[in-house]
Amino acid sequence: MSASGACELCAVTLTSPVGEILLRGCEKGVHTIDIKLNTDKEESVSCCSVHPVVLSEMSSELQRCVDWLQCYFMNPESISALPLPALHHPLMQSDSFKAQVLKTLLKEVGVGKTVSYKQLAEMIGNPNAVRAVGSAMKQNPVPLIVPCHRVLLSSGHTGSYMGGKGDDIKVWLLTHEKKSSGA
């Protein structure tokens, strides 16, 4: 942290099968994961590769996130053996409704599993909060770790991802996880 108490963020860019991924974090944890839109997806890339970065500048939590993502893209089922990177985005530090939704999703919906918006609302004890659950998904600062791609419409359709601009990424992620889990 800086003398003002604010986090000193470091950024790392990864190349992945779904395109470039920008990670931002500090020594306390990951703040954001951004899947860059309008980039060519690396169909032949089966894991994440780190773009050149001075590794000594990367916090241990950001390195843990890089390791976690590389493992996820190689074999999603094996991520359960890795510790989750610490999450230090202000939303994830709060006790708000949105944080509760995201934390429940992270804890309860594992690789190869899916849940509907309605089921997730029921899981947090508020079955009428389906739209609010959708809003929480839109504001997820750490997709992939908090797996908002695993949340589907009640009809079973995938629904929108990244404002509808990443629908193909959501389908790819779900297919990738099902192949790995043998589902």
C-alpha positions in Angstrom: 0.0 0.0 0.0 1.1 3.6 -0.6 1.6 6.1 2.2 -2.0 7.3 1.6 -3.4 3.8 2.3 -4.5 3.3 -1.3 -3.5 0.0 -3.0 -0.7 0.1 -5.4 -2.0 -1.8 -8.3 0.0 -4.0 -10.6 -1.3 -5.3 -14.0 -0.6 -8.5 -15.9 -1.9 -9.5 -19.3 -2.5 -13.1 -20.2 -3.2 -14.7 -23.5 -5.8 -17.4 -23.2 -8.2 -19.5 -25.3 -10.9 -16.8 -24.8 -8.6 -13.8 -25.7 -6.5 -11.5 -23.7 -7.2 -11.3 -19.9 -6.1 -8.3 -17.9 -5.5 -8.9 -14.2 -5.1 -6.0 -11.7 -4.2 -6.5 -8.1 -2.2 -5.4 -5.1 -0.2 -7.2 -2.4 -3.5 -8.0 -0.7 -5.2 -9.6 -3.6 -6.8 -9.5 -7.0 -9.0 -6.4 -7.7 -10.2 -7.1 -11.2 -10.2 -9.6 -14.1 -11.1 -8.1 -17.5 -11.6 -10.3 -20.5 -10.8 -8.0 -23.4 -13.4 -7.9 -26.0 -12.6 -7.4 -29.7 -9.4 -9.4 -29.5 -8.7 -12.4 -31.6 -9.3 -15.5 -29.6 -6.3 -17.8 -29.5 -8.0 -21.0 -30.6 -4.7 -22.9 -30.6 -3.8 -21.7 -27.1 -4.7 -24.3 -24.5 -3.5 -22.4 -21.4 -2.7 -18.9 -20.3 0.7 -17.4 -21.1 1.9 -14.3 -19.3 2.9 -11.4 -21.5 6.3 -10.1 -20.6 6.3 -8.6 -17.2 8.8 -7.9 -14.5 7.9 -10.8 -12.2 9.5 -9.2 -9.1 6.8 -6.4 -9.4 4.0 -9.0 -9.3 2.5 -9.6 -5.9 2.2 -13.1 -4.6 -1.6 -12.9 -4.8 -1.5 -11.8 -8.4 1.0 -14.6 -9.2 -1.4 -17.0 -7.4 -4.2 -15.7 -9.7 -2.0 -16.3 -12.8 -1.2 -19.8 -11.6 -4.9 -20.4 -11.0 -6.0 -19.2 -14.4 -3.3 -21.2 -16.2 -4.5 -24.3 -14.3 -8.1 -23.5 -15.1 -7.4 -23.3 -18.9 -5.4 -26.5 -18.9 -7.6 -28.6 -16.7 -10.5 -26.9 -14.9 -11.2 -29.8 -12.5 -7.7 -29.5 -11.0 -8.2 -25.9 -9.7 -9.8 -27.3 -6.6 -6.3 -28.4 -5.5 -5.1 -24.8 -5.7 -5.7 -22.1 -3.2 -8.0 -19.4 -4.5 -6.2 -16.0 -4.9 -7.3 -13.5 -2.3 -9.9 -11.1 -3.7 -9.4 -7.4 -2.7 -11.9 -5.5 -4.8 -14.0 -3.3 -2.5 -17.2 -5.1 -3.6 -15.8 -8.4 -2.5 -14.8 -6.9 0.9 -18.3 -5.7 1.6 -21.3 -7.4 3.2 -23.7 -6.1 0.5 -26.3 -8.1 -1.3 -24.2 -8.2 -4.4 -21.2 -9.5 -2.5 -23.4 -12.1 -0.8 -24.5 -13.3 -4.3 -21.0 -13.5 -5.7 -19.6 -15.2 -2.6 -22.4 -17.8 -2.7 -21.8 -18.5 -6.3 -18.0 -18.9 -5.7 -18.6 -21.3 -2.8 -21.5 -23.3 -4.0 -21.3 -23.7 -7.8 -18.3 -25.8 -8.8 -16.6 -26.6 -12.1 -18.9 -28.2 -14.6 -22.0 -27.2 -12.6 -24.6 -24.5 -13.5 -27.3 -22.7 -11.6 -30.1 -20.5 -12.7 -30.5 -16.9 -11.6 -33.7 -18.0 -9.8 -31.8 -20.9 -8.0 -29.0 -18.5 -7.0 -31.6 -16.1 -5.6 -33.1 -19.0 -3.6 -29.6 -20.0 -2.4 -29.1 -16.7 -0.8 -32.6 -16.8 0.8 -34.3 -14.2 -1.4 -36.2 -16.1 -4.1 -37.8 -12.9 -5.5 -34.4 -11.3 -6.1 -33.8 -12.8 -9.6 -33.2 -9.4 -11.3 -30.9 -8.3 -8.5 -28.9 -11.5 -8.9 -28.5 -10.6 -12.6 -27.3 -7.2 -11.6 -24.7 -8.7 -9.3 -23.5 -10.9 -12.2 -23.0 -7.8 -14.4 -20.9 -6.1 -11.7 -18.7 -9.2 -10.9 -15.2 -7.7 -10.8 -13.4 -11.1 -11.0 -15.1 -13.3 -13.6 -13.6 -16.8 -14.0 -12.8 -16.9 -10.3 -16.3 -15.9 -9.3 -17.9 -18.0 -12.1 -20.8 -15.9 -13.3 -20.5 -17.8 -16.6 -22.1 -20.7 -14.7 -25.4 -18.8 -14.2 -28.0 -19.6 -16.7 -31.6 -18.7 -17.5 -34.3 -20.9 -15.9 -35.0 -22.2 -19.5 -31.4 -23.6 -19.5 -30.3 -21.1 -22.2 -27.0 -19.4 -21.5 -28.3 -15.9 -21.5 -26.1 -12.8 -21.9 -22.5 -12.6 -20.9 -20.5 -9.4 -20.7 -23.5 -7.4 -21.8 -24.1 -9.8 -24.7 -20.7 -9.1 -26.3 -19.2 -12.2 -24.7 -21.9 -14.8 -25.3 -19.5 -17.0 -27.3 -17.0 -16.8 -24.4 -19.6 -18.0 -22.0 -20.4 -21.0 -24.3 -16.7 -21.8 -24.6 -16.2 -21.7 -20.9 -19.1 -24.0 -20.2 -18.1 -26.4 -22.9 -14.5 -26.4 -21.6 -15.6 -27.2 -18.1 -18.0 -30.0 -19.2 -15.2 -31.6 -21.3 -12.9 -31.6 -18.4 -15.4 -32.9 -15.9 -16.7 -35.6 -18.2 -20.2 -34.3 -17.9 
